[in-house]
Amino acid sequence: MRKLLLGLLAVLLSTAAGAQYKTGDVARDFKLKNIDGKMVSMSKFKEAKGFIVIFTCNHCPWSQAYEQRIIDLDKKFKEKGFPVIAINPNDPDLQPEDSFDEMKKRAKKYGYTFPYLVDETQDVARDYGATRTPHVYVLNKEEGKMVVRYIGAIDDNTEFPDKVSKRYVEDAVNDLLEGLYVRNGNTKAVGCTIKWKKS
């Protein structure tokens, strides 16, 4: 009986803390600090039809490999209503290269065209269920709610952009723009593990 009660308590606590999102789930808004010092939330993007939310960072080789492609995604889809919002979930105590000051430097050096937010508590990353950098979530605005319609990788070739054969994020956003059901809603995110704070 005690084990059963403890199990139920664990389920309730995990639900209260926010279960990891799956496709079809409604994503809650967040309020995180941008590299310009201002707080950013999805609700401030009044004209957005959805978002390309990408958990990424400075130091990870996979994130660096996708950096230009992330910029290109924002340039391609921002005007169509699907801007990129990048979020750095890593603990800078474990990875100093991912500190807020370093985020500002990297965004300026590479000309980021999108918000680059710091998830200081890591609560947003936990809510989303992000495990890697980069890890992408495509959200679609439906009846005023942000519904998760794609989770996973940006495309199928990290190392060689010119050899990409499947553009998962582009395909998902294009499906949504055409009013179609996203044909491939889940892929495996490939990248560095998120550097979680030590409890």
Beta strands, then each sheet from edge to edge (+ up, - down):
strand 1: 26-27
strand 2: 32-34
strand 3: 39-40
strand 4: 50-55
strand 5: 84-88
strand 6: 116-118
strand 7: 132-133
strand 8: 135-142
strand 9: 145-152
strand 10: 192-193
sheet 1: 1+ 9- 8+ 4- 5- 6- 2+ 3-
sheet 2: 7+ 10-
end
